[in-house]
């Protein structure tokens, strides 16, 4: 069966969703193909069957009032009034199964020695490890900063470009500093993709892209063919490279240079009474089998607590993960009422990545092909949304 679309988007994460939203606002009909049974990509607010509506974030979890592009989507979808502040609970370290404050892990004298010169150091051309070792010292980097960055990025983050972290953006004074939605961040995606002009097709895995007289032909694993004049690829870099290898070999070759790391996530539902530790935003693991555990405590519930543990790939089987989670939380495995397993992919760019992106964008100039995702300026929700907005502007300039 052949289906037609003016604009076809492969992938429904926040990047693909932002592009679809811009199309809908401009009156351009758009079709979105999503491999999974529901949209969202790394925005996955999982609702537990036994939790009576209780949900927890399995992927991206924190949004700020500096996320201007995301907030424009939220506002235009009528969700601004639905925003809820996150409870003011902090992240803690988990060291040898003991919960510790971040401050307790700092080496203050070393920081004092390095900080005056470190603050004058530019991030340009430096890796995360190089820059932050200069900023606060080697011991502070290895004991505090490296585990914290690994937790944020869900991978060994030392080789990433330092410029990708902690960007300054203008803040909106009318929005709380951090926020979520009553049913989780995935609500943004679901609302945006339900608006008129957007056709969402879930359970459709794109397996090939070919050029055609009318533009593009995209084949799915189910045997369908979609024809489109304009194509947007909103998948991880490695998936995009595979899809475009025949139709756009030069683009595919550049995409294949971007490393991608796999994260094995386990979400768990636990009775509130079973976990004795105080509320936290999350746990930062040091020298452990997982990078971090993100908590639902930022939206407190009287009955349940929820956690998403982000494990290093290939280290533990399913039962091993559940045992490690129980041990970290100080509970029995029988206290885990429900669990969900999910695999995500995140880019792992190296120093010099900006030059690769510049080269990739130069190759795309004038093409009716658009690339969006978390492998351009950064991996945050706003980075993804901003890239999609920029690519939509490029679409409008093609005429």
N, C-alpha and C positions, 0 to 999 in steps of 0.2 A: 504494500500500500504506500502510495506517495502522498505526502502532505506538504502544503506550501505555507511559507511564512515570510513576511517582509524582513523581520529581524529574528534571527534564531540565536538563543543563548544556551550554551552547554554548561550547566552548573548553576545551582541556586543558593550558593553561599551569599554572604553579604555583598560581595563584589558583583556577582551576577544579578542579585536582587536590586542593588542600587542602579545598575544599568537598565534593568527592566522598568524600574520606577521612573527613571528619566524618560524612557521611551513613551510610557503611558501618559506622562504629563505633557509630552509633546504631540500626542495624538498618533504615535507610531504603533501599530499592532505588533506585538512581540510574543514569541513562543519560547518557553523555557523548558529545557530537557533536564531532568534530574534522575540520577541513577538510583538513589534511595527511595524508600516508600514515602518520605516526607521531605520538604525542603529545609534548607538552612545550612548545610555543610557543617562548618565548625561552630555555628550557632545552633546548639542542640539543647533545648530545655526539656530534659526527659521527665515525663510524668510516670510515676510508679503506679502499677496496677493496684497494689495493696496499700497505697498511701492516701487514698481518699482525695486525690487531686494534688498531692504534694509533688513538687518537681525539684530538680537540681540541674545545674549547668554542667554538661559533659565536655564542653569546649570553652570558647571564649566566655568570659564571665564578668568583666569590668568595663564600664563605659564612663567617660568623663564629660564634663561640660565644655571641654575644648574640642570635642569631636563634632566639628561644625557640619561636615557633610552628612554624617549619620543623623544628626539632629534635624537637618533639613528634611530627610526622608521621614523621620518620626513625626515631625510637625505637619508635613504635607499629607501624611496618612491619618491625621487626626489623633495621634497617640500622645502628644505632648502632655496633655492633661492627665494621662494615665501613669506618667513616670512616678516611681516611688524611690525615696532615698534608701540607700543601703545602711544597715546598722553599723555603728562605728566600733567594729571589732577589728583587730589587727592580725597580721601574719605572725607566726611563731616558727622557730626552728625546731626540728625534731633531730636530736643528737643522741645516738645510742638509746633510742626509744624514750628519751626524756624531752619534754616540751620546755624550750628555753626562749627567753626574749631575744630579739635581735640585738639589742644593746649589750646584753651579757656576753655576746660572742665577739664583740669588737675589741681590737687591740688599740686602745686609746692613744698610747704614747707613739706607736708606729704611725697612726693616722695623723697625729699632730706634726710629726717630722716630715711627712710626705705632702700634706695638703697644700701648704703655701706654694710650692713649686708645681704641684700637680694641677692646681686650678688654672695655671697659665699654659697648660698643655692642650694643644688642639687635638680633636678626635680624628682629624683628616688623615687617612692612610693607616690608621692604627686599628688593631683588633680589639675586641672587648677586653681580652686578657691584658694586652699591652697597655691600653689606656688606663684601666682601673687599677692595675698594679702600680703605675706611676702616680695615680691619684691618692691611693690610700696605703700602699705597701703590699708586699708579696704575701705576708701572713694574713692580712685582712682580706686580700683577694681570695686566697685559697680557702679560708675558713668561713667567710661571710658572703662576699660578693659573688664568687663563682657559684656556690649552691643557689643563691638567690636568683641570679641570671638564668641558671639552668632550669630553675622552677618556672620562671616567667616564660622562657622560650621552649620548655619541654624538650630539651636536648642539651648536649654539652655546648655551651654558648661561647666559650673562650675564643674561638676562631671567627666569630661573626664580626662584621664591621661595627666599630663603636658608634659610628654616626647613625646606625639604625635604631638606637635606643634613646629614650627620653628626649623627644622633640618638643620644643616650645610652640604652643599654638594659642591663639586668643581664646579666652573663655567667655561663655555666655552667662551673664550675671543673673538671668531669669531662670536658670536651671541649676539644680543642686549639683555639687561637685561630682559625685558618683551616683548612679541611679540604676534601676532595673524596671521591670514591668510586672504587673500582678501575676502573669503566667510565664515570666521569664523572657529573656532577650529574643528568643526565637519568634516571639509574637510580632516583632518588627518585620521579619521575613514573610510570615504567613499573611499578615495584613497587606503588605505591599504587593504580594503576588496574587492577591484576591481581587485587586481593583480592576475596573473595566479596561479592556485593551490588552490584558495579560492572560495568556493561556499557559497554564502549568501542566506539564506532563511528567508525572512521577513514575518510577520504575522503568525509566527509559535510559539505558546506558548507551552513549554514543561510542561506536567502535571504529569509525573511519570518517574522514573528511576528504572529499574530492571536489575539484573545480568543475563547474558546469556552465553551460551557455547562460543560464539565468543567474549565475553566481556560485552557489555551493550546493553540494548534495552530502547530507550526513546520514549515515546508516546506523541503526541501533542494533543491539544484541537480539532484539525481538523480531528483527527482519523488516522493520519499517524504514522508509526513506523520507527524509525531510529536505525540501528544497527551499533555499532562502537567498535573497539578494545580498544580505549583510549577515556576517557571522561573528559572534562574540564567544570566545573560549574563556570560561571562568572556572577552570579546574586547576589542580596542582600542576606545577611546571612539568613534572615528568609525564603526567597524563596528557597535557597539551602537546608535548614533544612527540609522543607516540601518535596522537591523532593527526598531527600536521606533517608527518614525515614524508608523505607522498605529494601532497598538494603544495606545501611550502617548506621544502627541505632546508633552506637557509635559516628560516625562523626556527624550525625544529632543532637544527644543530645548535643554535644559541641556547635554546631552552634546555637542551640536554646537558649543558654545562652547569646548570643550577642543581646543587645537591639537595636531596629531599630526605628528611628523617621521618621515621614512623614512630608514633606514640600509641601505646596500648592503654586505653582508659577503662577503668572500672568504676561505675557509679553504684553506690550502696545506700540503702534505706535502713535506718537504725532507730529503734525507739529512743526518744530523748532521755529517758530514765536510765538507759543502759550505758551511756557515755558519761563518765564522771568529769572529764576535762571541761574547763570553761569554754564558752563560745570563742571561735576564731574565724578569721576570714579564710585561713588556710594554713597548711604546714609546709615548711621548706625542708626537704630532706637533705641530709649531708651524708655522703658515703653510704648510700642506700640503694635499694633495687627500684625505687621510684623517684621521680624528680620532685613531685609536689602532690599535695592533697588539697583540693579547693572545696570549701565548705558552703552549705546553704545557710549557715548561721547569720549571714548578712541580711537574710529575710527570715527572722525567727519564727518558729512554729511551736505550739504548745505540746505537740505530740511526738514530732519526728525531728531527726537530724539527718541530713544528707551530705555525702561526700563524693567527690570525683577524684580518684587516685590516678595519676598519670605515670605509668610504669615505663621503664626502659625496655625496649623491644627484645623479645627472645630470651628473657631471663627466667620467667616463671610460667607455669601452666595456669589454667583457670583456678584450680583449687589452691595452688601456691599463692596466687594473688590474694584470694580471699583470706587465707591464713595470715598473710603479711598485713593486710588491712586490719584484721581483728587485733593483731598484736600491737599495731601502731595506735589503735584507738583504745586499747586496754579492755577489750570485750571478748566474748567467745564468738566463734564463727556462727554458732546457732543464733546469736543476737542479730545477725544480718538477715533482715526480713526478706529483702529482695535485692537482686543485683542485675546490672546490665553491663555488657561488654561492647566496646566500640574502638575502632582503630581510626586514627586521624593521621594526616600527613602534613608536615610543616617544612618550609624551605630552610636550607642551612647555607646561606650565601657566605662567601669568603671576602676578605679585603680585596677591593678592586671590582666589587659587584656593580657599583654605580656605572662604571665604564661599559660593562656588559649590557646593562639596561639601556644606556644611551645608544649602543650599537643596535640593540633589538628594536628600539623605537625608530631609529633611522631606517631600518629594513622595512618597518610597517608603514612608513610614510606613503600616503596615497592609496594604500590597500583598503579594500572593504572588509578587512579582517581586523578584529579588535581583541586585545589580550588584557584581561583583568585578573586580579587575584592578590595573594599575599606575598609575592616574590619580587616586588618592584622597590618601593621606598621603605617598606617595613611590613611587619606581620600583624600590627594592631587592626582592630575593626575599622578605625578611621583611615588607616593607610589603604585598606582594601576599598572602602567607599570612595575615597578621594581619587584613587586610580580609575575607578569606574566612571566617576564624574568627568575626569580628564579625557578618557577615551570616548565618552559620549559627546563631548565638545568636538573631538576630532571627527566623529561621525557627522555632526551637523555641518562641519566645514567642507565635507566632500561634495555637498550639493545634491 
